[in-house]
Amino acid sequence: MTPNQGLTRREALQVGAVSVLGGLTLPAMVSAQNPAKPLKVGIIGLDTSHVVAFTKILNNPKNEGDLAGIQVVAAFPGGSQDIPSSKNRLEGFTKQLRETYKVEIVDSIPDLLKKVDAVLLESVDGRPHLAQATPVIEAGKPIFIDKPVAGSLADAIKIYNLAKAKKVPVFSSSSLRFAPDIQGAKDNPKLGEVIGCDAFGACELEEHHPDLYWYGIHGVEALFTIMGTGCVSVTRTHTKDTDFVTGTWKDGRIGTYRGIRKGKKDIGAVVFGSKDVLMAKSASYEPLVVEIAKFFKSGKPPVSAEETLEIFAFMEAADESKRKDGTPVLLSSVLEKGSKG
């Protein structure tokens, strides 16, 4: 199944969900091929543990292969005062980057862009992502946007539309997508054809974001990695401790996501195949960081705009279904509404 099968031609035109790369070659990508001149990476948003984990991997002097020739050199702290997990962790992560990894801390995004070739947008709050990504895209620098890609479907569409217009490569993904078990489930000869998937994971809610955008994105991303695009409708059952979202794909397959707020909050998926049933589990950050490094060097996003926008439409439709007491909601309806936002 190809990445854009889940959207009609009209929907793809509405959201601008097409590859933004083409044959683009950016100076940042060229410099990455010269080991004597490392590709310089900047970070926007220092309020998540990802900034330390990613910098530790990228700035390892022993890196070889895809991870070689890339270094985080500067960062802009950002932060959101109305989200405790942002406000209360910002200072600690900023200090760690400055003192442990010798990353220069700058006062603004324009200052950051003068010093770097590519950007990791890591702000834990998705709401400022559109405003933070815009100057990066306007400057023509490739950008990885950590989950959630934005604080709303409308903002996510605007980011990808701008990237398309400026011909700047952008991608966003949860680390779950690149876990070996999750990747391996798609073309596993033991499993056979994927006929269904039940993904699960932690699903803590954050009042300023659509419910599944905050933590649910991990399990939903795993679901789409395994099932592919093509989801047409969503229904959701919500209780205090659990969310259960059922997606129906256009070929008749069914995929589900169980969001867990009580008990063990493991992350993974049960994959139903034509030959077997397998369990896929999560892994470390390194596979994602390897994909980011490859992306910064090549300018080729490993996840299409179409697929990312369908994932966020799935989660938006789940919220709409919750508001309508579990009534099925078409993804096309929320995509159309989001494109007008």
ABEGO torsion letter per residue (X at the ends): XBAAAABBAAAAAAAGBBBAAEABBBAAAAAAABAABBBBBBBBEAABAAAAAAAAAAABAABBEAABGBBBABBBAEEBAABAAAAAAAAAAAAAAAAAAGBBBBABAAAAAAABABBBBABABAAAAAAAAAAAAAAGBBBBBBOBABABAAAAAAAAAAAAAAGBBBBBBBAAAABAAAAAAAABAAAEBBAEBBBBEBBBBBAABBAAAAAAAAAAAAAAAAAEBGBABBBBBBBAABBBBBBBBAAGBBBBBBBBABEBBBBEBBBBBAABBBBBBBBBAAAAAAAAAAAAAAGBBABBAAAAAAAAAAAAAAAAAAAAGGBBBBAAAAAAAAAAX
